Amino acid sequence: MREPLADIAGAALQRQGSTTRQARADRLTVLSGAPVVADVWVSGSLGFVLLLHRRNDGLLAEELYYSVRQHDGFWEHCDHLNGSILGVDLADPAVVEHALAGAPVSVIGASESLVHTGRGPDGDEGELVQVAELLVGSEVDLIEVERVAPASAGTAALSTHRVPGPLMLLALLPGERIRVSAVRTEGASRIYLGEVLDLHNPLM
């Protein structure tokens, strides 16, 4: 019996997305079998998980889940936000490269969902969170994320994320702006590839 997708997403959050670069090739070979975790994105107490699975008709589908981390560090049961057929078959590297059209990374999907962030005065007010999906080329080892929150008065927080596979996830809270740079590593050096992606979730 197939493990429920919500349970797979919850386990991925508990592991905090501990995937490696080596997982890229392995992930492509299992897309005809059990569902796999494409990526995990954690922003404060919010966690998002993107799952991939092959449908009975052979098409590749994606499912987005989210959860809120409790004060004891454990995540609540994951809720399903949305799902759809993925327009790019990640099992075919040639299809992925064609979709990228020479770019190291590009946005291939975006959605908005009303989620309970716990940031409101009552702790449970819903906010429109924007989720972007990035298609990443095989030459990219890392992405650098420069995030500016509306309350930070222009001060940016920089983080680095190892590429787990050809599909990555970003979530933006209302008012956040994120700049994404693709990086290839050569020893201790970092080589920046292509143009910087600038994403923004405006305040409503």
Accessible surface in RSA format (square Angstrom, percent):
REM  Atomic radii and reference values for relative SASA: ProtOr
REM  Chains: A
REM  Algorithm: Lee & Richards
REM  Probe-radius: 1.40
REM  Slices: 20
REM RES _ NUM      All-atoms   Total-Side   Main-Chain    Non-polar    All polar
REM                ABS   REL    ABS   REL    ABS   REL    ABS   REL    ABS   REL
RES MET A   1   240.90 124.8 150.69  99.7  90.21 214.8 125.32 106.5 115.58 153.1
RES ARG A   2   133.07  55.9 105.82  53.9  27.25  64.9  55.02  75.2  78.05  47.3
RES GLU A   3    93.82  53.9  83.14  62.9  10.68  25.4  35.08  67.9  58.74  48.0
RES PRO A   4    81.72  59.6  70.49  64.3  11.23  40.8  81.72  67.5   0.00   0.0
RES LEU A   5    35.80  19.9  30.98  22.2   4.81  12.1  30.98  21.8   4.81  13.0
RES ALA A   6    17.38  16.0  14.90  23.0   2.48   5.6  14.90  21.0   2.48   6.6
RES ASP A   7    62.83  44.0  54.26  54.0   8.57  20.3  17.40  40.9  45.43  45.3
RES ILE A   8    24.80  14.1  23.00  17.1   1.79   4.3  24.47  17.6   0.33   0.9
RES ALA A   9     0.00   0.0   0.00   0.0   0.00   0.0   0.00   0.0   0.00   0.0
RES GLY A  10    16.26  20.0   0.00   N/A  16.26  20.0  16.26  44.6   0.00   0.0
RES ALA A  11    41.41  38.1  33.63  51.9   7.78  17.7  39.11  55.1   2.30   6.1
RES ALA A  12     1.07   1.0   0.95   1.5   0.12   0.3   1.07   1.5   0.00   0.0
RES LEU A  13     0.00   0.0   0.00   0.0   0.00   0.0   0.00   0.0   0.00   0.0
RES GLN A  14    88.04  49.2  62.24  45.5  25.81  61.4  37.96  80.8  50.08  38.0
RES ARG A  15   132.04  55.4 114.23  58.2  17.81  42.4  61.88  84.6  70.16  42.5
RES GLN A  16    87.96  49.2  66.37  48.5  21.59  51.4  46.46  98.9  41.50  31.5
RES GLY A  17    24.29  30.0   0.00   N/A  24.29  30.0   7.57  20.8  16.72  37.5
RES SER A  18    81.97  69.3  48.31  64.5  33.66  77.5  48.84 104.0  33.13  46.4
RES THR A  19    51.83  36.9  30.41  30.8  21.42  51.1  26.20  35.2  25.63  38.7
RES THR A  20    79.39  56.5  78.22  79.3   1.17   2.8  68.23  91.6  11.16  16.9
RES ARG A  21    72.57  30.5  68.04  34.7   4.53  10.8  37.37  51.1  35.20  21.3
RES GLN A  22   128.72  72.0 122.38  89.4   6.34  15.1  52.11 110.9  76.62  58.1
RES ALA A  23    22.40  20.6  19.72  30.4   2.68   6.1  21.98  31.0   0.42   1.1
RES ARG A  24    29.76  12.5  29.76  15.2   0.00   0.0  25.12  34.3   4.65   2.8
RES ALA A  25    57.66  53.0  53.73  82.9   3.93   8.9  56.01  78.9   1.65   4.4
RES ASP A  26    80.30  56.2  78.88  78.5   1.41   3.3  27.46  64.6  52.83  52.7
RES ARG A  27    25.42  10.7  21.67  11.0   3.75   8.9   9.63  13.2  15.79   9.6
RES LEU A  28    37.64  21.0  30.69  22.0   6.95  17.5  30.76  21.6   6.88  18.5
RES THR A  29   104.05  74.0  77.18  78.2  26.87  64.0  73.59  98.8  30.46  46.0
RES VAL A  30    66.13  43.5  61.82  56.0   4.31  10.4  66.13  57.5   0.00   0.0
RES LEU A  31     3.27   1.8   1.77   1.3   1.50   3.8   2.44   1.7   0.83   2.2
RES SER A  32    94.55  79.9  66.64  88.9  27.91  64.3  40.53  86.3  54.01  75.7
RES GLY A  33    37.34  46.0   0.00   N/A  37.34  46.0  34.15  93.7   3.18   7.1
RES ALA A  34    71.70  65.9  58.11  89.7  13.59  30.9  62.12  87.5   9.57  25.4
RES PRO A  35    12.61   9.2   1.64   1.5  10.97  39.9   1.64   1.3  10.97  68.2
RES VAL A  36    21.93  14.4  17.72  16.0   4.20  10.1  21.93  19.1   0.00   0.0
RES VAL A  37    15.44  10.2  12.77  11.6   2.67   6.4  12.77  11.1   2.67   7.3
RES ALA A  38     2.21   2.0   0.96   1.5   1.25   2.8   1.21   1.7   1.00   2.6
RES ASP A  39    14.64  10.3  12.58  12.5   2.06   4.9   2.06   4.8  12.58  12.5
RES VAL A  40    22.09  14.5   3.62   3.3  18.48  44.5   3.62   3.1  18.48  50.1
RES TRP A  41    12.17   4.9  10.94   5.3   1.23   2.9  12.17   6.5   0.00   0.0
RES VAL A  42    45.58  30.0  22.72  20.6  22.86  55.1  22.72  19.7  22.86  62.0
RES SER A  43     9.72   8.2   6.48   8.6   3.24   7.5   1.51   3.2   8.21  11.5
RES GLY A  44    58.28  71.9   0.00   N/A  58.28  71.9  45.71 125.4  12.57  28.2
RES SER A  45    48.84  41.3  41.65  55.6   7.19  16.6  26.17  55.7  22.67  31.8
RES LEU A  46     3.99   2.2   3.99   2.9   0.00   0.0   3.99   2.8   0.00   0.0
RES GLY A  47     0.00   0.0   0.00   N/A   0.00   0.0   0.00   0.0   0.00   0.0
RES PHE A  48     0.68   0.3   0.68   0.4   0.00   0.0   0.68   0.4   0.00   0.0
RES VAL A  49     0.00   0.0   0.00   0.0   0.00   0.0   0.00   0.0   0.00   0.0
RES LEU A  50     0.74   0.4   0.74   0.5   0.00   0.0   0.74   0.5   0.00   0.0
RES LEU A  51     0.00   0.0   0.00   0.0   0.00   0.0   0.00   0.0   0.00   0.0
RES LEU A  52     1.76   1.0   1.62   1.2   0.14   0.3   1.62   1.1   0.14   0.4
RES HIS A  53    22.26  12.2  21.40  14.9   0.86   2.2  20.84  21.5   1.42   1.7
RES ARG A  54    48.09  20.2  38.63  19.7   9.46  22.5  19.91  27.2  28.18  17.1
RES ARG A  55    92.62  38.9  81.80  41.7  10.82  25.8  27.60  37.7  65.02  39.4
RES ASN A  56   168.75 116.4 127.59 123.3  41.16  99.1  39.75  95.7 129.00 124.7
RES ASP A  57    87.02  61.0  48.00  47.8  39.02  92.3  48.88 115.1  38.13  38.0
RES GLY A  58    38.72  47.7   0.00   N/A  38.72  47.7  28.20  77.4  10.52  23.6
RES LEU A  59    83.50  46.5  82.16  58.8   1.33   3.3  83.50  58.6   0.00   0.0
RES LEU A  60     4.86   2.7   1.77   1.3   3.09   7.8   1.77   1.2   3.09   8.3
RES ALA A  61     3.80   3.5   3.80   5.9   0.00   0.0   3.80   5.4   0.00   0.0
RES GLU A  62    18.65  10.7  18.65  14.1   0.00   0.0   3.51   6.8  15.14  12.4
RES GLU A  63    26.55  15.2  26.25  19.9   0.30   0.7   2.71   5.2  23.84  19.5
RES LEU A  64     2.54   1.4   2.54   1.8   0.00   0.0   2.54   1.8   0.00   0.0
RES TYR A  65    18.63   8.7  18.63  10.6   0.00   0.0   3.10   2.3  15.53  19.1
RES TYR A  66    15.52   7.2  15.30   8.7   0.22   0.6   6.46   4.9   9.06  11.2
RES SER A  67     3.39   2.9   0.00   0.0   3.39   7.8   3.39   7.2   0.00   0.0
RES VAL A  68    30.24  19.9  29.88  27.0   0.36   0.9  29.88  26.0   0.36   1.0
RES ARG A  69    75.71  31.8  65.60  33.4  10.10  24.1  11.92  16.3  63.79  38.7
RES GLN A  70    78.28  43.8  66.06  48.3  12.22  29.1  22.38  47.6  55.90  42.4
RES HIS A  71   204.90 112.0 167.00 116.1  37.90  97.0 118.75 122.4  86.15 100.2
RES ASP A  72    98.95  69.3  63.96  63.7  34.99  82.7  47.09 110.8  51.86  51.7
RES GLY A  73    39.56  48.8   0.00   N/A  39.56  48.8  26.66  73.2  12.90  28.9
RES PHE A  74   126.02  63.0 126.02  78.1   0.00   0.0 126.02  76.4   0.00   0.0
RES TRP A  75    19.69   7.9   3.36   1.6  16.33  38.3   1.21   0.6  18.48  30.0
RES GLU A  76    82.17  47.2  76.74  58.1   5.44  12.9  19.93  38.6  62.24  50.8
RES HIS A  77   130.33  71.2 106.44  74.0  23.89  61.1  77.44  79.8  52.90  61.5
RES CYS A  78     4.29   3.2   0.00   0.0   4.29  10.1   0.00   0.0   4.29   4.6
RES ASP A  79    76.14  53.3  73.51  73.2   2.63   6.2  17.33  40.8  58.80  58.6
RES HIS A  80    92.04  50.3  64.42  44.8  27.62  70.6  44.80  46.2  47.24  55.0
RES LEU A  81    39.95  22.2  13.21   9.4  26.74  67.2  14.54  10.2  25.41  68.4
RES ASN A  82    53.73  37.1  48.48  46.9   5.25  12.6  33.77  81.3  19.97  19.3
RES GLY A  83    37.56  46.3   0.00   N/A  37.56  46.3   6.99  19.2  30.58  68.5
RES SER A  84    61.35  51.8  46.68  62.3  14.67  33.8  48.94 104.2  12.40  17.4
RES ILE A  85    82.52  47.0  63.02  47.0  19.50  47.0  63.02  45.4  19.50  52.9
RES LEU A  86    14.54   8.1   4.59   3.3   9.95  25.0   5.24   3.7   9.30  25.0
RES GLY A  87    80.10  98.8   0.00   N/A  80.10  98.8  40.11 110.1  39.98  89.5
RES VAL A  88    17.25  11.3  17.00  15.4   0.25   0.6  17.24  15.0   0.00   0.0
RES ASP A  89    55.31  38.7  50.52  50.3   4.79  11.3  21.44  50.5  33.87  33.8
RES LEU A  90     1.75   1.0   1.58   1.1   0.17   0.4   1.58   1.1   0.17   0.5
RES ALA A  91    43.21  39.7  22.73  35.1  20.47  46.6  22.89  32.2  20.32  53.8
RES ASP A  92    60.96  42.7  58.91  58.6   2.05   4.8  17.05  40.1  43.91  43.8
RES PRO A  93    82.36  60.0  79.45  72.4   2.91  10.6  82.36  68.0   0.00   0.0
RES ALA A  94    71.19  65.5  57.46  88.7  13.73  31.2  65.21  91.8   5.98  15.9
RES VAL A  95    58.21  38.3  56.16  50.8   2.05   4.9  57.79  50.2   0.41   1.1
RES VAL A  96     8.25   5.4   8.25   7.5   0.00   0.0   8.25   7.2   0.00   0.0
RES GLU A  97    76.85  44.1  71.01  53.7   5.84  13.9  45.45  87.9  31.39  25.6
RES HIS A  98   156.20  85.4 140.80  97.9  15.40  39.4 102.33 105.5  53.87  62.7
RES ALA A  99    43.06  39.6  13.36  20.6  29.70  67.6  22.06  31.1  21.00  55.6
RES LEU A 100     5.97   3.3   1.17   0.8   4.80  12.1   1.26   0.9   4.71  12.7
RES ALA A 101    89.55  82.3  50.93  78.6  38.61  87.8  64.90  91.4  24.65  65.3
RES GLY A 102    78.60  96.9   0.00   N/A  78.60  96.9  42.88 117.7  35.72  80.0
RES ALA A 103    37.99  34.9  29.75  45.9   8.24  18.7  34.52  48.6   3.47   9.2
RES PRO A 104    11.83   8.6  11.83  10.8   0.00   0.0  11.83   9.8   0.00   0.0
RES VAL A 105     5.47   3.6   0.55   0.5   4.92  11.8   0.55   0.5   4.92  13.3
RES SER A 106    27.40  23.2  27.18  36.3   0.23   0.5  24.77  52.7   2.64   3.7
RES VAL A 107    58.70  38.6  32.50  29.4  26.19  63.1  32.50  28.2  26.19  71.0
RES ILE A 108    59.44  33.8  21.18  15.8  38.26  92.2  29.43  21.2  30.00  81.4
RES GLY A 109    25.26  31.2   0.00   N/A  25.26  31.2  24.67  67.7   0.59   1.3
RES ALA A 110    74.84  68.8  36.25  55.9  38.59  87.8  38.38  54.0  36.46  96.6
RES SER A 111    38.45  32.5  28.20  37.6  10.25  23.6  33.69  71.8   4.76   6.7
RES GLU A 112    96.01  55.1  65.91  49.9  30.10  71.7  23.79  46.0  72.22  59.0
RES SER A 113    14.10  11.9   8.57  11.4   5.53  12.7  10.61  22.6   3.49   4.9
RES LEU A 114   124.30  69.2  96.87  69.3  27.43  68.9  96.87  68.0  27.43  73.8
RES VAL A 115     1.29   0.8   0.00   0.0   1.29   3.1   1.29   1.1   0.00   0.0
RES HIS A 116   103.20  56.4 102.55  71.3   0.65   1.7  71.73  73.9  31.48  36.6
RES THR A 117     3.98   2.8   0.17   0.2   3.81   9.1   0.14   0.2   3.84   5.8
RES GLY A 118    37.87  46.7   0.00   N/A  37.87  46.7  14.07  38.6  23.79  53.3
RES ARG A 119   130.62  54.8  93.88  47.9  36.74  87.5  56.71  77.5  73.91  44.8
RES GLY A 120    19.17  23.6   0.00   N/A  19.17  23.6   8.18  22.5  10.98  24.6
RES PRO A 121   127.57  93.0  82.13  74.9  45.43 165.2  96.05  79.3  31.51 195.9
RES ASP A 122   114.26  80.0  82.97  82.6  31.30  74.0  23.79  56.0  90.48  90.2
RES GLY A 123    38.44  47.4   0.00   N/A  38.44  47.4  23.23  63.8  15.20  34.1
RES ASP A 124    88.75  62.2  83.41  83.0   5.34  12.6  28.13  66.2  60.63  60.5
RES GLU A 125    75.79  43.5  69.96  52.9   5.83  13.9  28.53  55.2  47.27  38.6
RES GLY A 126    32.81  40.5   0.00   N/A  32.81  40.5   3.47   9.5  29.34  65.7
RES GLU A 127    38.70  22.2  34.17  25.8   4.54  10.8  21.14  40.9  17.56  14.3
RES LEU A 128    61.29  34.1  57.19  40.9   4.10  10.3  57.19  40.2   4.10  11.0
RES VAL A 129     0.30   0.2   0.30   0.3   0.00   0.0   0.30   0.3   0.00   0.0
RES GLN A 130    33.76  18.9  33.76  24.7   0.00   0.0   1.61   3.4  32.15  24.4
RES VAL A 131     2.66   1.8   1.91   1.7   0.75   1.8   1.91   1.7   0.75   2.0
RES ALA A 132     3.04   2.8   3.04   4.7   0.00   0.0   3.04   4.3   0.00   0.0
RES GLU A 133    19.41  11.1  19.41  14.7   0.00   0.0   1.44   2.8  17.97  14.7
RES LEU A 134     0.00   0.0   0.00   0.0   0.00   0.0   0.00   0.0   0.00   0.0
RES LEU A 135     0.00   0.0   0.00   0.0   0.00   0.0   0.00   0.0   0.00   0.0
RES VAL A 136     0.39   0.3   0.00   0.0   0.39   0.9   0.00   0.0   0.39   1.1
RES GLY A 137     0.11   0.1   0.00   N/A   0.11   0.1   0.11   0.3   0.00   0.0
RES SER A 138    65.54  55.4  58.10  77.5   7.44  17.1  32.28  68.7  33.26  46.6
RES GLU A 139    65.10  37.4  54.89  41.5  10.21  24.3  42.57  82.3  22.53  18.4
RES VAL A 140     0.00   0.0   0.00   0.0   0.00   0.0   0.00   0.0   0.00   0.0
RES ASP A 141    19.20  13.4  19.20  19.1   0.00   0.0   1.62   3.8  17.58  17.5
RES LEU A 142    10.64   5.9  10.64   7.6   0.00   0.0  10.64   7.5   0.00   0.0
RES ILE A 143     0.29   0.2   0.29   0.2   0.00   0.0   0.29   0.2   0.00   0.0
RES GLU A 144    17.81  10.2  16.92  12.8   0.88   2.1   1.59   3.1  16.22  13.2
RES VAL A 145     1.15   0.8   1.09   1.0   0.07   0.2   1.09   0.9   0.07   0.2
RES GLU A 146    60.44  34.7  59.75  45.2   0.69   1.6   9.59  18.5  50.85  41.5
RES ARG A 147    61.57  25.9  59.11  30.1   2.46   5.9   6.93   9.5  54.64  33.1
RES VAL A 148    38.42  25.3  37.87  34.3   0.55   1.3  37.87  32.9   0.55   1.5
RES ALA A 149    35.30  32.5  32.79  50.6   2.51   5.7  33.15  46.7   2.14   5.7
RES PRO A 150    72.55  52.9  36.17  33.0  36.38 132.2  48.83  40.3  23.72 147.4
RES ALA A 151   103.44  95.1  64.12  99.0  39.32  89.4  76.06 107.1  27.38  72.5
RES SER A 152    38.10  32.2  21.50  28.7  16.59  38.2  33.29  70.9   4.81   6.7
RES ALA A 153   100.66  92.6  58.84  90.8  41.82  95.1  76.95 108.4  23.70  62.8
RES GLY A 154    59.24  73.1   0.00   N/A  59.24  73.1  30.45  83.6  28.79  64.5
RES THR A 155    96.03  68.3  85.88  87.1  10.15  24.2  64.48  86.6  31.55  47.7
RES ALA A 156    42.42  39.0  15.19  23.4  27.23  61.9  15.58  21.9  26.84  71.1
RES ALA A 157    63.24  58.1  55.25  85.3   7.98  18.2  61.54  86.7   1.69   4.5
RES LEU A 158   122.39  68.2  87.35  62.5  35.04  88.1  87.46  61.4  34.93  94.0
RES SER A 159    47.24  39.9  40.33  53.8   6.91  15.9  40.59  86.4   6.64   9.3
RES THR A 160    60.12  42.8  30.88  31.3  29.23  69.7  19.93  26.8  40.19  60.8
RES HIS A 161    55.20  30.2  51.18  35.6   4.02  10.3  35.19  36.3  20.01  23.3
RES ARG A 162   125.41  52.7 107.39  54.7  18.03  42.9  32.94  45.0  92.47  56.0
RES VAL A 163     0.00   0.0   0.00   0.0   0.00   0.0   0.00   0.0   0.00   0.0
RES PRO A 164     3.00   2.2   2.00   1.8   1.00   3.6   3.00   2.5   0.00   0.0
RES GLY A 165     0.48   0.6   0.00   N/A   0.48   0.6   0.48   1.3   0.00   0.0
RES PRO A 166     6.63   4.8   6.63   6.0   0.00   0.0   6.63   5.5   0.00   0.0
RES LEU A 167     1.69   0.9   0.80   0.6   0.89   2.2   0.80   0.6   0.89   2.4
RES MET A 168     5.81   3.0   5.81   3.8   0.00   0.0   5.81   4.9   0.00   0.0
RES LEU A 169     0.61   0.3   0.11   0.1   0.49   1.2   0.11   0.1   0.49   1.3
RES LEU A 170     0.19   0.1   0.19   0.1   0.00   0.0   0.19   0.1   0.00   0.0
RES ALA A 171     2.04   1.9   1.46   2.3   0.58   1.3   1.74   2.4   0.30   0.8
RES LEU A 172     0.00   0.0   0.00   0.0   0.00   0.0   0.00   0.0   0.00   0.0
RES LEU A 173    18.80  10.5  18.73  13.4   0.07   0.2  18.73  13.2   0.07   0.2
RES PRO A 174    13.94  10.2  13.08  11.9   0.86   3.1  13.08  10.8   0.86   5.4
RES GLY A 175    12.18  15.0   0.00   N/A  12.18  15.0   2.66   7.3   9.52  21.3
RES GLU A 176    10.31   5.9  10.31   7.8   0.00   0.0   1.68   3.3   8.63   7.0
RES ARG A 177    94.54  39.7  94.19  48.0   0.34   0.8  25.66  35.1  68.88  41.7
RES ILE A 178     0.00   0.0   0.00   0.0   0.00   0.0   0.00   0.0   0.00   0.0
RES ARG A 179    97.09  40.8  95.70  48.8   1.39   3.3  22.37  30.6  74.73  45.3
RES VAL A 180     0.01   0.0   0.00   0.0   0.01   0.0   0.00   0.0   0.01   0.0
RES SER A 181    21.10  17.8  19.80  26.4   1.29   3.0   4.26   9.1  16.84  23.6
RES ALA A 182     0.33   0.3   0.00   0.0   0.33   0.8   0.00   0.0   0.33   0.9
RES VAL A 183     0.00   0.0   0.00   0.0   0.00   0.0   0.00   0.0   0.00   0.0
RES ARG A 184    74.53  31.3  74.53  38.0   0.00   0.0  25.55  34.9  48.98  29.7
RES THR A 185    47.10  33.5  33.03  33.5  14.06  33.5  15.55  20.9  31.55  47.7
RES GLU A 186    95.04  54.6  80.59  61.0  14.45  34.4  35.62  68.9  59.43  48.5
RES GLY A 187    81.24 100.2   0.00   N/A  81.24 100.2  45.43 124.7  35.81  80.2
RES ALA A 188   114.06 104.9  68.51 105.7  45.55 103.6  79.95 112.6  34.11  90.4
RES SER A 189    65.28  55.2  58.59  78.2   6.69  15.4  25.73  54.8  39.56  55.4
RES ARG A 190   111.65  46.9  86.56  44.1  25.08  59.7  25.49  34.8  86.15  52.2
RES ILE A 191    60.41  34.4  57.59  42.9   2.83   6.8  60.41  43.5   0.00   0.0
RES TYR A 192   123.82  57.8  98.61  56.1  25.21  65.6  78.68  59.1  45.14  55.6
RES LEU A 193    28.55  15.9  23.49  16.8   5.06  12.7  25.88  18.2   2.67   7.2
RES GLY A 194    59.65  73.6   0.00   N/A  59.65  73.6  23.12  63.4  36.53  81.8
RES GLU A 195   148.75  85.4 139.61 105.6   9.14  21.8  59.79 115.6  88.96  72.6
RES VAL A 196    65.12  42.9  43.52  39.4  21.60  52.1  43.56  37.8  21.56  58.5
RES LEU A 197    37.36  20.8  36.17  25.9   1.20   3.0  37.36  26.2   0.00   0.0
RES ASP A 198    75.28  52.7  45.95  45.7  29.33  69.4  23.06  54.3  52.22  52.1
RES LEU A 199    26.42  14.7  23.95  17.1   2.47   6.2  26.42  18.6   0.00   0.0
RES HIS A 200    73.05  39.9  57.31  39.8  15.74  40.3  34.73  35.8  38.32  44.6
RES ASN A 201     3.99   2.7   3.99   3.9   0.00   0.0   0.00   0.0   3.99   3.9
RES PRO A 202    65.51  47.7  64.26  58.6   1.24   4.5  64.73  53.4   0.78   4.8
RES LEU A 203   118.42  65.9  93.01  66.5  25.40  63.9  93.01  65.3  25.40  68.4
RES MET A 204   185.93  96.3 115.28  76.3  70.66 168.2 130.52 111.0  55.41  73.4
END  Absolute sums over single chains surface
CHAIN  1 A    10127.0       7432.8       2694.3       5727.5       4399.6
END  Absolute sums over all chains
TOTAL         10127.0       7432.8       2694.3       5727.5       4399.6
